[in-house]
Amino acid sequence: MTKVWTSIVVVAAIIGSFLLVAPVIESVSSSTQYFQAVGTADGGGD
């Protein structure tokens, strides 16, 4: 059971770190098409 919780914590840490680093990558990277696509994927309809 401990291994299950450990893997859950690891996955949560990876996702959390990506969410924290993604804006920095977006601001530094010269090609932001991927982030623009992700950011506007749910906003289309108007």
C-alpha positions, 0 to 999 in steps of 0.5 A, spaced: 500 500 500 505 504 501 508 503 494 501 506 491 501 512 495 508 513 493 507 513 486 501 517 487 505 523 490 511 522 485 505 523 479 502 529 483 509 532 484 511 531 476 504 534 474 505 540 479 512 541 477 510 542 470 504 547 471 509 551 475 515 551 470 510 551 464 509 559 464 517 560 464 518 555 458 513 559 455 516 566 456 523 563 454 521 559 448 521 562 441 516 557 439 510 558 443 505 554 438 504 548 443 502 553 449 498 557 445 494 551 442 493 548 449 491 555 452 486 557 447 483 550 446 477 551 450 476 558 448 473 557 441 466 558 440 465 565 439 
